[in-house]
Amino acid sequence: MVKKLTPDEIKKITHGIPRTRYPWALETYYSRRIRTLVSGWHSIAKDFITRLINPQVKGGSQILTDDNDDHSDDIAAAIAILIAAINNSDSDAFLEAV
């Protein structure tokens, strides 16, 4: 899935910084990329929760039972859809670049 970097690729990424120096720029770069990924996943999760799960729940912890239907299957299905949406949200090229 992820291949090991070659010495030329390492030199390109680190811009030739000696091993004795800490690569702050590289850390900042990775931090921004990870923050982008996480914020994208957060927005997807927030949207799915608002549209699919919140209508099934009242008061934060009680599942609606006004029509004597069991909504736990609906919530489990919504969570499965949410997980699939997050897994398919980013392209393989973007994740490989990170």
Beta strands, then each sheet from edge to edge (+ up, - down):
strand 1: 57-58
strand 2: 62-63
sheet 1: 1+ 2-
end
